[in-house]
Amino acid sequence: MITARFLEEEGIPFGFEISGHAGHAEFGNDIVCASVSSAAYLTANGITDVILCEAEASVDEQGRMRLILEDRENAIAVEMIRSLIFHLENLAKDYPKNLKVFFDTEV
C-alpha cells in the first residue's frame, strides 16, 4: 500500500511524504503507482523548478518522496500541495486497498 502523509499547520499544508508500493498490478503495469508517482513528481518539480519556491525535497533508495516547504507563505506552492491532496484523496476512494492518505502536524 502507498501511504501519502500530508503535513499541515492550522489547516494549511506545507509538505508531504509518500512511500510504499501500491500492489495493484505487476511492476511496470501498476496504474495506481504510476498515478501517484506522476502527480507527486509534477507537484515537487512545479514547486521547486517552476515557481522556484525554496523547499527540502528528496527521494530515498526505497522510493520514499518527501517535500517540505521552507517558504510556507508561498500561496502558489500551498495550492499545488492542495491539488495533490485532492487528486490523491480521489484516487484513494477508487483504490482504497492500494492508497491511504492522512494528515499530520509533525515533520
Contacts in CASP RR format, 6 or more apart in sequence:
PFRMAT RR
TARGET T0000
AUTHOR 0000-0000-0000
METHOD contacts of the structure
MODEL  1
MITARFLEEEGIPFGFEISGHAGHAEFGNDIVCASVSSAAYLTANGITDV
ILCEAEASVDEQGRMRLILEDRENAIAVEMIRSLIFHLENLAKDYPKNLK
VFFDTEV
1 20 0 8 1.000
1 21 0 8 1.000
1 22 0 8 1.000
1 23 0 8 1.000
1 97 0 8 1.000
1 98 0 8 1.000
1 99 0 8 1.000
1 100 0 8 1.000
2 18 0 8 1.000
2 19 0 8 1.000
2 20 0 8 1.000
2 21 0 8 1.000
2 22 0 8 1.000
2 32 0 8 1.000
2 33 0 8 1.000
2 36 0 8 1.000
2 98 0 8 1.000
2 99 0 8 1.000
2 100 0 8 1.000
3 18 0 8 1.000
3 19 0 8 1.000
3 20 0 8 1.000
3 99 0 8 1.000
3 100 0 8 1.000
3 101 0 8 1.000
3 102 0 8 1.000
4 16 0 8 1.000
4 17 0 8 1.000
4 18 0 8 1.000
4 36 0 8 1.000
4 88 0 8 1.000
4 92 0 8 1.000
4 99 0 8 1.000
4 100 0 8 1.000
4 101 0 8 1.000
4 102 0 8 1.000
5 16 0 8 1.000
5 17 0 8 1.000
5 18 0 8 1.000
5 102 0 8 1.000
5 103 0 8 1.000
5 104 0 8 1.000
6 13 0 8 1.000
6 15 0 8 1.000
6 16 0 8 1.000
6 81 0 8 1.000
6 85 0 8 1.000
6 101 0 8 1.000
6 102 0 8 1.000
6 103 0 8 1.000
6 104 0 8 1.000
7 13 0 8 1.000
7 14 0 8 1.000
7 15 0 8 1.000
7 16 0 8 1.000
7 17 0 8 1.000
7 68 0 8 1.000
7 103 0 8 1.000
7 104 0 8 1.000
7 105 0 8 1.000
7 106 0 8 1.000
7 107 0 8 1.000
8 14 0 8 1.000
8 15 0 8 1.000
8 103 0 8 1.000
8 104 0 8 1.000
8 105 0 8 1.000
9 72 0 8 1.000
9 105 0 8 1.000
12 72 0 8 1.000
12 78 0 8 1.000
13 78 0 8 1.000
13 81 0 8 1.000
13 82 0 8 1.000
13 85 0 8 1.000
14 68 0 8 1.000
14 69 0 8 1.000
14 72 0 8 1.000
14 78 0 8 1.000
14 81 0 8 1.000
15 67 0 8 1.000
15 68 0 8 1.000
15 69 0 8 1.000
15 81 0 8 1.000
16 40 0 8 1.000
16 43 0 8 1.000
16 65 0 8 1.000
16 66 0 8 1.000
16 67 0 8 1.000
16 81 0 8 1.000
16 84 0 8 1.000
17 64 0 8 1.000
17 65 0 8 1.000
17 66 0 8 1.000
17 67 0 8 1.000
18 36 0 8 1.000
18 40 0 8 1.000
18 64 0 8 1.000
18 65 0 8 1.000
18 66 0 8 1.000
19 62 0 8 1.000
19 63 0 8 1.000
19 64 0 8 1.000
19 65 0 8 1.000
20 62 0 8 1.000
20 63 0 8 1.000
20 64 0 8 1.000
21 30 0 8 1.000
21 33 0 8 1.000
22 30 0 8 1.000
22 32 0 8 1.000
22 33 0 8 1.000
22 36 0 8 1.000
22 95 0 8 1.000
22 98 0 8 1.000
22 99 0 8 1.000
23 30 0 8 1.000
23 32 0 8 1.000
23 33 0 8 1.000
23 98 0 8 1.000
24 30 0 8 1.000
24 31 0 8 1.000
24 32 0 8 1.000
24 33 0 8 1.000
24 95 0 8 1.000
24 98 0 8 1.000
25 31 0 8 1.000
25 32 0 8 1.000
28 34 0 8 1.000
32 91 0 8 1.000
32 95 0 8 1.000
32 98 0 8 1.000
32 99 0 8 1.000
35 91 0 8 1.000
36 88 0 8 1.000
36 91 0 8 1.000
36 99 0 8 1.000
39 84 0 8 1.000
39 87 0 8 1.000
39 88 0 8 1.000
40 65 0 8 1.000
40 84 0 8 1.000
41 65 0 8 1.000
43 67 0 8 1.000
43 80 0 8 1.000
43 81 0 8 1.000
43 83 0 8 1.000
43 84 0 8 1.000
44 55 0 8 1.000
44 57 0 8 1.000
44 65 0 8 1.000
44 67 0 8 1.000
46 80 0 8 1.000
47 53 0 8 1.000
47 55 0 8 1.000
47 57 0 8 1.000
47 67 0 8 1.000
47 69 0 8 1.000
47 77 0 8 1.000
47 80 0 8 1.000
47 81 0 8 1.000
48 55 0 8 1.000
48 57 0 8 1.000
48 67 0 8 1.000
51 74 0 8 1.000
51 76 0 8 1.000
51 77 0 8 1.000
51 80 0 8 1.000
53 69 0 8 1.000
53 70 0 8 1.000
53 71 0 8 1.000
53 74 0 8 1.000
53 76 0 8 1.000
53 77 0 8 1.000
54 69 0 8 1.000
54 70 0 8 1.000
54 71 0 8 1.000
55 67 0 8 1.000
55 68 0 8 1.000
55 69 0 8 1.000
55 70 0 8 1.000
55 71 0 8 1.000
55 77 0 8 1.000
56 66 0 8 1.000
56 67 0 8 1.000
56 68 0 8 1.000
56 70 0 8 1.000
57 65 0 8 1.000
57 66 0 8 1.000
57 67 0 8 1.000
57 68 0 8 1.000
58 65 0 8 1.000
58 66 0 8 1.000
58 67 0 8 1.000
59 65 0 8 1.000
59 66 0 8 1.000
60 66 0 8 1.000
68 107 0 8 1.000
69 77 0 8 1.000
69 78 0 8 1.000
69 81 0 8 1.000
71 77 0 8 1.000
72 78 0 8 1.000
85 101 0 8 1.000
88 99 0 8 1.000
88 101 0 8 1.000
89 101 0 8 1.000
91 99 0 8 1.000
92 99 0 8 1.000
92 100 0 8 1.000
92 101 0 8 1.000
END
